[in-house]
Amino acid sequence: MAKENKAFVKEITPQSEDFSRWYLDVIQKADLMDYSPVRGCIVFKPDSYEIWEACQRELDKEFKRTGHRNAYFPLFIPESFFQKEKEHVEGFNPELPWVTEAGGDKLEERLAVRPTSETMIGHMYAQWIQSYRDLPVLLNQWANVVRWEKRTLPFLRTSEFLWQEGHTAHATEDEARAETMQMLDIYTRFVEDFLAIPVIQGQKTPSEKFAGAVDTYSIEAIMKDGKALQAGTSHYLGQNFAKGFDIQYLDKDNQLKHVYTTSWGISTRLLGALIMVHGDDRGLSLPPKVATTQVIIIPIGPQKSREPVVEAAGNILNQLQGLGLRVRMDARDDVSPGWKFNEYEMRGVPIRLEIGPRDLENQQVVLVRRDTGEKQFVPISELETALPSLLDTIQHDMFEAAKTFREDHSYTAENLEEMTSYINDKRGFVLAGWCGSDECERAVKDACSATSRNIPFDPPAQPTNCVNCGKPAKHAVWFAKSY
Amino acid sequence: MAKENKAFVKEITPQSEDFSRWYLDVIQKADLMDYSPVRGCIVFKPDSYEIWEACQRELDKEFKRTGHRNAYFPLFIPESFFQKEKEHVEGFNPELPWVTEAGGDKLEERLAVRPTSETMIGHMYAQWIQSYRDLPVLLNQWANVVRWEKRTLPFLRTSEFLWQEGHTAHATEDEARAETMQMLDIYTRFVEDFLAIPVIQGQKTPSEKFAGAVDTYSIEAIMKDGKALQAGTSHYLGQNFAKGFDIQYLDKDNQLKHVYTTSWGISTRLLGALIMVHGDDRGLSLPPKVATTQVIIIPIGPQKSREPVVEAAGNILNQLQGLGLRVRMDARDDVSPGWKFNEYEMRGVPIRLEIGPRDLENQQVVLVRRDTGEKQFVPISELETALPSLLDTIQHDMFEAAKTFREDHSYTAENLEEMTSYINDKRGFVLAGWCGSDECERAVKDACSATSRNIPFDPPAQPTNCVNCGKPAKHAVWFAKSY
């Protein structure tokens, strides 16, 4: 009983009261992470690392299906490498950690701990690529990277994080641009279909693009507090890095030409998105496709009738596992069913399967959805079809619910007053016209702390005037506060 | 034709001429790695990274089957952490790279880039473990680690390498010792059954054990130059780290007790072992279980009869892939079959399947084994059974061949003269009696540069006297030069 009481001592702060506090409560109570003694670095505990592993498996399959292969490049990058692409060094220099001593000696040249690997990989590609026959080069790396952030937030902005970074080199601009778009589409499908998070595809404005890119494309998701989270980016790098690192190939026409490169990445900040899109005041809520445990079986009822119930539950467990469903049973008798209900809701398990003596008599079970709380009685004989179908339904409904939330929190602003009011009072995504100037983009930020998220490929409206200066709009832009 | 010529410009140095040169030739010609601009750090190119991925999949399955879960801990470790276990700091301090500046500021405390994570994980376990109910804790981490080595060698000894490190905490010494042995057994089965490399299980002598361990156990393999390679280690750490980091739990008897910990790891140096155990003068030779491509199909014959041959080859490809075999076809017509034969032998593909117009007429193909060079004609209709069985045979035979090699290079020495002669002239593993003193162990090293590999659990003989001092032997010890 001591254990049960302990679990209830600290309730989760409700989202409506303090969303940031809610987030920090959930990630600790659902046992996802812990703070480490190194500033801004967290420990990924097994429950969050497992989600990352599921993401890796799914994306890796897509990368390989589209002809990419994995490789691994060094963690350390010589300081001189950062000087070779001007914007890149300006963008990343303030965030770099430096190794200055190693093996008892002071190093002649400082080594950065990689914040991203365009420079190192550019250097290697320059050695590997000689002829048009060597192109395209399509590599991906799963790795840790470090950016010494001033303000950190678990999963969303940590000094060290885990990610994948794809790096490709092509003979032509067209091919490189097609690759950039292909990867943005793969990210979109992955985030929407696997994580059940709807996203907006679009292009970053020049002030928000990757340091060193010609064009940056992103997918943007809305969190339950109305803030945006950039869920993945794909960069068309043009010949910037090719020229900086001298990546040239001899073309069919016997001319030496610079290649065109791309890079693209998603990271463990997606775990933060999962929590903030689907979580509620009872804790985490995981879409079935990403959940390590999709169904938790909990035998209930009084001690004296326990044995046949647990036996029947065990049979159901075996049967469902045989179908390839990810099912576990919690048959401990030193914690109450109520405690277990709370615990697995907190951890976000999509379906709870309860079975008690009366159910056993009726040859049925109770299924409870984590996302909606709906309960239904299902005959044991129908579980094999009912459960897979319910998991599909939940996956689908979670996506739709998130989409509805986004629609309910999307606005269109004609001027800065409207923008400010929507951002500060309604909290959400605001579509507005933009003339294309840095000044007008900055004016929005100064007015209400919202930044441009992206220029959507498929805007719901086409505003005619710039939200700040009123001149004709060049683009429709989504603005929002962001993580 | 230019491409073909280029490939033949530089032949591999024969093993008999210069084994080290042979090794470096193979890893570059088989496209496994490249040197990076950072001292001692290599690039794992796709062909080697793929092997590592196969190893990860196989081991990860075993770790999870035995109740372990993956997690991820920070890359950086505060300097003060290393002071908490005396032997540990002495062992690792000379090899540490230090981050002294980050985000534009000089750090107050230097951060080591992890060489291994006992200290960081010990610190976290101290927060997580309160009660006997929290035990055992069974975690594993897949990560990069850095040790600033003076002399480096690709895969075998690199400044940065990839590995897994398991870290467990237990209530009793017995449980921790059982875990240590369980993991050594898992490594043994993995290296022998999956990589087809026979190993010797045993305990390290005190001078060779892990810095901070009570007992270190290892599996040792012999390379084709007679040198030993430590293929995996499992450490019983006793209460050393538990005391250094204050990892205590409240036991059932209401007493506060220190836990017992273990750690165990294997790394990308196994790739070096794979190459040096199975490779030959034609290049790499991969055991079927680890090979990404198990069978390469090469259509042959004159241009005019190419079309039906390529079509039949394509059908065979589909049929075999449908069986789950990892098969590829190389139907390029701008390189000759001879060039392809050499190329795929170099890359170590276990089976080559050739099919030409005459074969097609006879409804048969030619299978050529990479390990022995044996050729056989097989009817197309029998491929579905013949190929899986041949892959099994190759896997088995490669292990047996490596075992025979080891037996042919194992000796027993009665005194230092014999030891020196076996080590320097015969090149191999030498079993000898040892009195247990550091002096006698050092005497062997001084005489012939061989170090103690381990005290085998199951020695082939039980020498009665110490190889150096002649006093009664406490242990039989394997000595060898080593990587």
Interface residues (C-beta under 8 A of the other chain):
Chain A: K3 D34 S36 P37 V38 C41 I42 V43 F44 K45 P46 Y49 E50 W52 E53 R69 N70 A71 Y72 F73 P74 L75 F76 I77 P78 F81 P94 E95 L96 P97 W98 V99 T100 E101 A102 G103 G104 R110 L111 V113 M120 H123 M124 Q127 W128 R133 L139 A143 N144 V146 W148 E149 K150 E160 L162
Chain B: K3 D34 S36 P37 V38 C41 I42 V43 F44 K45 P46 Y49 E50 W52 E53 R69 N70 A71 Y72 F73 P74 L75 F76 I77 P78 F81 P94 E95 L96 P97 W98 V99 T100 E101 A102 G103 G104 R110 L111 V113 M120 H123 M124 Q127 W128 R133 L139 A143 N144 V146 W148 E149 K150 E160 L162
